[in-house]
Amino acid sequence: MNSQSSTGSESTVDDMLKAIMQLLDAIKEMLRPLQPIQSLEERVTVLEEKVLEEEADVKQLVGRLEARSALVEEV
């Protein structure tokens, strides 16, 4: 009798695991359309970082030009 209840609980656990896996599969399918959005967000982040780097380079160049301009005015 004890072995029967053990087998019964094993099948219950198996059934619960199968149900959980089905729910996870359903969630995965619902999230699939969001993957392109995540990809776009990653690209935008990379582009924002590049823009910030370019802005820093431009500021540095402007600073150099202003310093040269000041030297030329002194001469």
N, C-alpha and C positions, 0 to 999 in steps of 0.2 A: 504494500500500500504506500509505503514511503517512497518507493521508486516511481510510482505513478504520479505522486504529487510533484516529485522532482522533475519528471518529464513534462508535466503540465506547466510548471513555472518556467521551464526552459523555452517552451513554445510561446508562452506569453512574452517572455523577454525578447525572443526572436521577432515576434509580431510587432512589439514596440520599436525595436531597432529598425525594422523594415518601414514602419510608419514614419519614424524620424528621418530616415534616408529619403523617403518620398517627399517629405516636407522640405528637406534641404535641397533636393532637386528642383522643386517648385520655386523656392526662393532664388536659386541660381538662375533659373529661366527668367524670373522677374527682373533680376539685376542685369541680365545680358544687354538690354537696350542702354543701360547707363555706362557701359564700358567706353563707347566713343566719347561720351562727355568727359569721363576721367582722362582719356587720352588728350582731349582738347585742353583741359585744365592744365595738364602737365606741360603741353606745348606753350601755352600762354605764360606759365611760370618761367619757362626757359627763356622765352622772348623778353619778358620783363627784366630778367637778370641781365640779358645782353644789352638791353636799352640802358639800364643803370650803369653798366660797364662803359658803354659808349659815351654816356653823359659825363662820366668821370674823366674819360680821355679828352673830351672836348674842353672841359673846364681846365684841365692841365695844360692843353695847348693854348687856350686863351690866356692863361696866366703867363706862359712863356712869351707869347706875342706881346702882351702888355709890358712885360719886363724889358723886352728888346726895344719896344717903342719908347719906353722911358729912357733907355740908354741913348737912343738916336736923338731924342729931344735935347739931352744934355750936351751932346757934341755939337 
